[in-house]
Amino acid sequence: MTATWFAKLETVHRNRGRVRFRYRCRKTTSFEPRQISRAAEAIKGVLTVKVNPAICALVIEYEAGMTDADTLAAALLALPPPAHPLPNGKVLASDAARLGAVAMSGATLLASRNLQPALQMPVAFGTAVPLLGEAIDDFLEKGITSHVLEALAVAISIGRHDYLAANTTSFLLALGEYLEHSIARRSDDLLKHLLEPGSREVWVERDGAETLIAAQDVIVGDTVIAATGTVIPVDGTVLGGEALVNEATMTGESVPVVRRRGNKALSGTLVEEGRIRIYAEQVGRQAAASRIADLVEQSLTVKSETQLEASRLADKTVPLVLALAAATWLISRDSERVAAVLQADYSCALKLATPVAFKSAMYRAGQSNILVKGANALERLAKADTFVFDKTGTLTSGTLQVTDSITFNRDYTPEDLINLAASVEEHYFHPLAQAVVEAAHSLDRHQHFHHQEVEFVVAHGVASVIDGQRIVVGSRHFIEDDEGIAIDEYREVLDKIHAEGKTLLYIGFGGKLLGVLVLTDTIRPNSAAMIARLRTLGVKRILMLTGDHHDRARLLAEELGLDEFRAGLLPHEKAQILEELAGQGARLAFIGDGVNDAPALSGSLVGIAMHRGADIARLAADITLLEDDIARVADARALALATARLIDSNFKLTAGLNTGILSAAAIGWLNPIKASMLHNGSTIAILLRALLGGGMPSKTQTRAGRPPPKLKRSTR
């Protein structure tokens, strides 16, 4: 039987829409109130949750028409424990408490020589109490660990009245713990900032009136209003209205789609034109909020293999140091030598320097607009030898650009066609219209055609009158079906262009097809430079996966110098290809941005999500770019390699320096004070080296301009 979270749940008080429970969690599960609150919030019908851990009380307000107290109780008792509870249910100490410990131990260290002899022992012992208590817990639970050795060194120093050595060790350990936690918290803050919702307020229709409410107050069954410029906040079904919706972040397609009654609406997509009413089926608090919040708390608690190995190795050195101390006593019968040996060990630097280096790298990455969701992500990125890219929104910008202008009337030049279209499109805030206007402004002979009032036809195009003749600019359906303009004469050439995966904008003038503008998703100006840089950083193979047309993908792959590409793929086929590559021994890094990339992102050795990617892609990825710049992928790789080199060099420094200190102490060349100073001094130096990120790369950036559109005249 699957374990549940709550061992006991008792109803204390209830009334319509509100119930108070007294709860008791199972001993092996999390007692963290934030996790309990989010789990309860995810239950259908729940509006608000308040948890009082001091008296184990749980107060829930709910939608009376959707659930009741008994149903909620059953749902709570059926909850499984969180996948990653906080260790032992403990809440991490605050920055203030950690800083207080550093300040206290630092003040004690500075005052060591000035205290009255009678006060030195109790003060040193009082400063070391937290360390000694943790060591006792470790000894009872795990046996001899590095914490036990650290406490033993402090205790022996106090016993020998060597208070300077004891206080120095206590101070350095407190400082290292504070520095590590501080850097980890900064990385947490970056993650929280990234995953904040795009809008905190939502328009809903309730009781026949439109009301602006907080995003977290939207419930299943609400009618949500999404108008031009709005990011759709829920998943649901369109009840009415019509709109052009940019779903690039969810589907990877750069061309907006029409959404009307009966169509599905996806959260995170942008309404570029129009207005729709959506029946909310999955809302933020019930669908995504709990996963996001859990990710915020859990992602940075996962340790890398390097960090775990360093910790295991540090624990293994403890009995070796104790054995060396025992051997020193047996050979020399000199307690001072034994004390000197016990003042030095490998564990401090081994345990602290590796996580601090990772945290420092993660913070440095954040400053360069790269979010790394855990030390293991950096570690895996350094090991990756094959990089696989999605196309749309990744290697390409996801925005359209006019590449060709084709006219079917010899009286009009390709420039005339662009200028005509731009004259009416400049009043239209749509990606295709903006691309046309931008193309017109880039012409050597830009001309504006005077026209009458522009008519906007939602999800179809625009129409107006120039020189007494009707001009229409829009989709094939608009031109052919709505306006009745014949295109059969040009169908062959149009179908050929469409088959190449390009977007066509049709221009009708005077009841005839005047021409078409060809638009394509543009290659990011620094994609080629990024690919070249990845090769210099040791990447052996670079591929592209796309659902786009084969010929278009081939041209892009050739232009960027890719080793291989696969085109015409469905979302699940991308994940299958990655499985095949992994089965061949490739260590994969996958870079993508859409919902269709989420399986590939989570299934690769390391996944990197683009800045404008879908929420689910950003959640599935190990690394997320915080700005829309593909160059950050190479920066992340460079940082991962530099971090691996830093950790390796710190390990060698730790082993070399501490072996020398231990050997000198055992021989009798160092007394306890000198051994403590050398050991703790070298430890803090290695820790600071890890914190400052010695050898890590600085931020770089590559920019370039867009090429002008190609102008073509069709021959008839």
N, C-alpha and C positions, 0 to 999 in steps of 0.2 A: 504494500500500500504506500502511496506517495505521502511523504511527510508534509504536514501542514505548519503554518506559521504560528497560529494561536493555539495554546493548550487549553485555554478557557476563555469564554466570552459570556458575560452576564448583563442582561438588560436592567439598567438602574432606573431609567425614566424614559417615557415616550409620550409624544403627542403628535398630532398630524404634521408631517413634514420635518420632524426633528426627533432624534433618539440619542440617548446617552448610554454607552456601554462601559463596563469595567472589564479589562482584558488582562490576560497573562500570556506572554510569549514563551515558546519552548526554549529551553536553555541553550540549545545549539543554534538558535536563529538570531537575527538582528533585533536589538531593542531600540534602534535609532528611530526617533519620532518622525523625522522627515521621510524615511522610507515607508513607515506605516501610513502616514498621511497620503503619500502619492499612490500607494496601492489601493487605499480606500477610495480616493478620488477617481480611479479608473473604473469603478463599478458603475454600471448603468443606472442613471437616475440621481446619482450623488451630485449635490451642488457645492457644499463646503464641508471641510473636515478640520477639526481641532483636536490635537493630541496633547494631553497633560501627562508626561512620563512620570512625574513625581507621585501621582496617585493612580497611575495606569488607567486614565479615563480617556474615552474616545467619543467625541460629540460629532454627530453627522446630521447635516441638513440635506433633505432630499426632495425630489419632485414627487409629490403624493400620487399623482396620476400614473407614474411610471413604476414605482416600487413601494415597498412598505418596510417596517422595522424587521419583521421576521425574515423577509427575503434578503435584506441586507445582512442580518446576522448569519444566515446560511452561507451567503457569498463570502463573508469575512472568514468564517470557520473553514471554508474550502480553499482559502488562499495558500498557495505554496510559498515557502520562504524565499527571499530574494536570492538571485544567483550569486551575488557577491556582497554578502553582509560585511559590515565593518568588523575588523578583527576583534574577536571576543566581545563585541558589542560596545567597545569603548569609544568615546568621543575624543578626537585628537585635541591635545592641549592648544590653547590659543597662542597667538603670536606674543601677546602681552606676558603670558606665563613663561614662555620660553625665553623671552628677552629678560624677564625678571631673574630667571635662573642664571643667565649669562652675567647679568649685572651683579648678582650676589656673589657668584664665584669669582668674578673679576675683582670686585671690591675686597674680597677675602685675600686674593692673591696679592694685591697691592699693599694690603695692611699686614701681611704675614710677619714682616720683620719688626713692625712697630707695636704689635700687641704685647700685652703683659704675658710672661711665660705661662701663667696659670690659665689664660684665656685661649692660648693658641690651639690646644688640643680640642676643647669643646667647639670652637669656631670651625676648625678644619673638619671635625666629625659632622657638625651640623650641615656644612656645605655638601658633604659627601653622602648624606642620608639618602637622597633620591637615587644616586648611583648604587649604593649598597642595597637598597630595597629592591631595585630592579635586578641586581645580581642574584639576590636570594630567590626571587621568583624564577629566574632563569635556571638556577641550579636545581630547584625542586622539580621544574617541568622538563628540562632538557639535559641536565647534567652540566659539565664544564663547558662554558662558552666564552666568547671574547668578553662579554659583559662581566663574567665571573673573574676573568683575569684582570680586567681593568679595576674592578673593585678590590681584588686581592692586592694589586700594586698600591692602590691608595691606602688600604688598611695597613699594609706592612710599613709604608712610609709614615703613617700616623703612629704606628707602634714603635718605630725607630725614632720618633720625634722629628722626622724630616718633613715638616709641614709645608715647606716651599714646594717640594716634589708633589705632595698630595694635592695641594691647592692648584698647582699648575695643571695636573692631569684633570681635575674636576672642571677647571675653566675651559680647557681645550675641548673636552667632550661636550660640554654644554654649548659652546660656540658652534661646533660642527653640527650639532642637532638643530640649532636655530637656523643656521645658514641653509641647511638642506630643506627644512620645512618652509622657509621664506621663499625659496626659488620654486618649490612645488606649488605653493599657493599662487604665485604669479602665473604659473602655467594654467592652474585651475581657472583663474580669473579670465584668461584669454579664451579658454574653452567656453565658459559661461557667456562671454560677450558674443562669441560666434553664433551660439545656438539660441540667442534671444529671438523671440518672434518678430517678424517684419513689421507688424502693426499691433498695437495694443488695444485698439478700439474697432468695433465691427457694427455695421448697420444691419438691423434685423427688423422683420415685419411681425409685430405682435398686436393682436386685437385690432387689426386693420390699419394700424399706424406704424410708420417707420421710426425706429428708435436706435440711438447710438449707445451701445453698451460695451463694457470691457470684454476683450477677447476671451478671457478665461470664463466668462459667464455664458457663453454660447453653449447650448445643450442640443442633444440629438432631437430632431424634430423641428428646430427653429427654421424659419425662412430667412436666409441670409441674402442681402442685397450686395451685388458686386457691380460697380460701374467703372467707367474709363479711368485707368490709372490705379485700380485697386488690385492688390494681391489677394487672390481667393483664399480665405482662411480655413475652409473645411473641404472635406470630400463629400460629394453628394450628387444629386440629380437636378438638372435644370427644370424648374417649374414653368418658367415663362421668360419672354424677352429674347434678345438675340445679341451676340457679341463676338468679336474677334478676340481670341485668347491665345497668348503666346505661351506654349507649353514646352519651350526648349529646355527648361530646367528639369522637366519630368520625363520627356520623351526623347530629347536630343534633336528634335526637328526644329529648324530655324524659321520655317514659314508658319505664321499664325493660322489657327483653325477656327471654323465657325462653330459656335456652341449655341444651341437653341433647345426648346422644350424636348425632354426625353434624353438628351445627351448627358454624359457624365462630366462632372466638374472636379478638377483635381486641386487640392490645396498646394499653395506655393506657385501657382501659375498666375500670369499677369493679364488682366483685361486691358487690351490696347484700344478697343473702341466698342461702344455699345453698353448695354445694361442688362443683367440677367438676375433672376430670382432663383435661389438654390435651396433645395431641401437638404438640411444638414444630416448626413448619415454617420460620419465619423468626425468628431470634433477634437480640438487640440488636447484638452485635458484627458479625454478618454482614450485617445489613440497614440499621440506622440509625446505628450509632456512627461509621462512617467519614464519612458525609455530615454528621453533626452536628459532628464535629471539624474537617472541612474548612471548614464554615461559620464556625466560631469564628475560624479563622485568616484567612479570606478576606474576610468581610463588611466589615471596616473598612479593608481595603486598597483598596477601590474608591472612586475619587475622583469627586466631583460634577463636572458640567459647569462650574459656576462656579469650582471650584477649578482644574480643568484650564485654563480660559480665563485665570484670573489667573496661572497658571504660565507659559502661553504668552506672555501680555502682558509678564510680567516679563522673560522671555528676549528679547523684541523690543525692550525699552527699553535693553538692554545696548549694542548698537551705537550707539544714539542718544546715550547718555551719553559713549561713547568719541568719537563724532563731535563732540560739544560740547566735550570736552577738547581735541581736535585743533584745532578752530576757535579756542578760547581761546588756545592756544599761537601759532597763526598770527597772530592779531590783536595779542596783548599781549606775546608772547615772555616771559611771566612764569610760571616753573615753579611758584611758590607758588599762583597761581590754578589751574593745571592740577591740582596736588595737591588743592586744595580741591574742585574739581569731581569728581575721582575718589573723594573721600571720601563723596559722596552719590549715591544711586541709588534707583530705585523698587522694585527687585526684592526687597529684604529684607522690607519691609512687605507687598508684594503676595503674595509666596510664603508668608509665615508667617501673616499675620493671617487669611486666609480659612480654611485648614484648622484653625487654632486656634479660630476662632469656631464652626466646625462641631463640632469635638470637644468644646468647652465646652458647646455646646447639647446634644450627645448625653449628656454627663455630667449636665447639669442635668435632662434628660429622665429619666435613670435614677433620680435622686433623687426625681423625681415619679412613679416607678413606670411609666415608659414606656421601653421598650427600642427604640432606633433603630439599625438594622443598617447604618449607613453614611451618609455625608454626602449621597449622591445621593437617599436616601429623604426626608430633610428638604427638600431642594431641590424634589423632585417634589410633595411634600405641599403646599408653599407655592403651587405652580402649579395644583393640582387645583381645578376649578370645579364638579364633579359628584360627590356622595358617594352611594354605593350600599351599603345595609345588608342583611345577612342578618337573618332574624327571630329564630328560636329560639336562645337563648343570647347574643344580641347586643342587639337592642332589648328582648327579653324576658329574664327572669332564668334561664330554663331549669328553674325549680322550679315545682311545681304548687301551686295555691291553690283552695280550695273557693269557688265563686262562686254556686252555687245549691243549694238543698235542696228536693227535690220528694217529697211523700208521696202514697201511693195509698190511705191509710186515714185517714178523718176523725177517728179517735180519737187520732191522733198528729199533733202539730204539726211544722213543719220543724225547730224547735229540738230536739224530742224525737228526731227522726231523727239529727241530728248528735250529740247526747249519747249515744244508744244505740250508734252506730257507734264513737264515740271511747272509750267504756267498754271495749270489747274491743280496739280498735286501739292503745290506749296502751301495750300490751305488745309491740308489733310495730314493729321498726325498718325501716321502708320509707317512701319518699317520700310515697306516697299516705296511709299511716297517719299520718305526721307532719303532713301537711296537714290531715287530719280533726281530729286532736287540737288543732292550733293554732286551727282554726275554732271548736271547742267552747270553748276558753278565751277566745275573743274575744266570746262571747255574753254578753248581759246576764243570762241565766238559765242558768248552767252547772250541770249535774246529772250525777252519776255513778251509773250503774245497777250494782248488785251482780250478779256473775255467777260461774259456776263456772269451773273451769280452762279456759284458752284453748287451743284446738287450732290449730296452725299448719300450713297446707297450702302447701308451697313452690310459689311462682309462681302461686298461685291466690287465697289469702285466709286468713281466720281464721274460727273457729267457736267457740261457747260456748253456755251455757244461762243465760237470764234468766227468772226467775219460772216455771220449769218448761218454757219453750219454747226451742227451738233457734234461735239467731241466727247468721246467716252473713253475712259482709261480704267482698266480693271481686269478681272479674271476672264478666262475663256467662256465660262458659263454666262457671265454678265454680257459679254459681247455677242455671243452666238445665240443664246436662248432668250435673254431678256431684251436685247436690242435688235435681234434678227439680222445681224451682219454675217454674211456668208464667209466661211474660211476654208471651204473645200479645196479651192485652188491652191492653197498653201499648206494643206494638211500634212503632206509628206515631210516638208522641211520642218514644220512645227513639231511633228511627232518625233522626228530625229533628235531635235534639240531637247525635247522633254525626256527622251530615253537616256540622254546623257546625265540626267539627274539635275538639270538646271530649272530655274523658275522663270516662267514667261509672264510678262505684263503686256496685255493687248491694248493697242490704241486704234480706236475707230473714229473716222472723220468723214462727215457727210454721208453716212450710211454705208461706208466701205472700210475694209481693214487697211489702215494706212501703214501699219508695221507693228513690230514687237520689240520690246526691250528684254534682253536676257540678263538675268541676275543669278549670281551664285554666292554661296557662303565663302567668305574671304579667308585666305590663309593668314594666320597671325604673322605679323611682320618679323617676329623673332623666333618663329618655330624652327627654321633651318639652323640658326645659330645655336639654339638650345640643343638640337639633335647632335650637332657637331661637338658641342661641349661635353655632352654625355659620353661620347666616344673617348674623349681625352680623360674622362673620369673612370675609365675601365669597363664601360658597358660593352658587352660583346655583340649583342643582337638587339635590333630595334624594329618593332612591327607595328602595324596599324590594323585595327578591326573596325568595320563600319557596316551599317545597313544600307549605305549609299550605293549608287550604280557603279559597276565594275570599272568602266572606262574613266569615270571621274576619280575614283579611288586610285587607279593606276597612275594618272597624271600627277596627282598629289604626292604619291609615294616617290615617283621619279624626281619631282621638284625638291622634295625634302631629303632625298638620299636615304630612304628607308631600306632595310634589308628585305622586308617582305610585307605583304598586305593581304587581308581577306575582306571581301566585299559581299554585299547582299545578305548580311547576317541578321538573324532574329536574336533577341536578347539572350535566350537560353543557349544559343549556339556560341556566343562569346565565351560563356563560362565553360562550355565543353572544349573549346579550343585551348583555353588556359589549362584545363585538366590534362589534355594531351601533351602540351608543352612541358608541364610539370612532370608528367610521367616519363618524359625524355631526359629529365635531369635539369631542366632550366629552373633557375631561381628568379621568380617573376615579380616585377613591379608593374601594376596596372594603373593607368591614369585615365579617368573619365569624369562625367559630370551629370549623367541622367539617371532616372529610375531604372532604365534598362541596363545601366552599368553596375547597379548595386550588387548583383550576384558575382560579377567578375571582381569587383573591388574587395568584397569580403572573402572571395575564394583564392585570391593571389597571396603570395608571400607578404607583400606589402601593397596597400591600395592608397592612391593619391587622388583626392577629389578637387575639382576646380572650384574657384570662388563662387561662381554663379550656379553651382550645381544644385540638384534637388536635395531637399532635407535628408531623404533616405540615403542618397549617395554620400552625403557628408557624414552621416552617422555610420555608414558601413565602412568608410575609409579609415585608414590608420593616420593619414596625414591630409590636412585640408589647407588649400591656399587661401589666404585672407585678402588677396587682391587678384584682379583678373589679368595675370601676367604669367605666361607659360614658362618664362625664364626661371621662375621660382622652383620648378621641378629640378633643374640642374643645380640650383643653389642648395636645395634640400639634399641632393646626392653628395655634393661637395661637403656639406656640413656633417653628414653621416660618416663619411670617410675620415674627416678631420677628427671627429669625436672618437672613432675607433682607434685612430693613431694616438690621440691624447691619453685614452684609457690604457692602451698598451704601454706607452712610455711611463705613465704614472705607476703602473704595476711593476715595471722593471726598476724604477727609482725606489719604490717601497721595498722591494725585495733586496736590492743592493745596499741601501742605506741601513736598513734595520738588521740585516745580516752582519754588516760591519759593526754596528753599535752593540749587538748582542755578543759578538766575538770579543770585542774590546772589553766589554763589561765582564765577561767570563774570565778573561786573562788577568783582569785587575787593572787595566789601563784607565778605566772610568769609574769614578765613584757614583753613588746613586744620584747626586745632584746633576753631575755632568751628563749621565746617561739619560736622566729625565729631560734635561734641557735639549739635548741632541735629538732624542726620540720625538718629544712633543713639538720641538721646533721644526724638524723635518716633516712631521705629520701635518702641521698647520701650513707649511710651505706647499706641500703637495696638494692639500685641500684648496688653498688659494689658487694654485695653478689650475686645478680643475674648475674652480668657480669662475676664474677670469677667462677660461677657454683658450689657453695657449695654442696657437697654430690654427685656430678656426678661421674660416674665410670671412671676408667682409662682404657686405651686400653689393650685388652687381645688377645691372639692368641693361636691357637692349631694346632699342626702339627703331622703328623705320616707318617710312611713309607708304601710302597706298599708291598703286599704279593707276594711271588713267584708264577709263573704259575703252574697249576697242570699238571702232565705228565701221559698220559694214553696210553696204548697199546690196540688196537682193537683186539678182538678174532674173528677168521674167521671160 
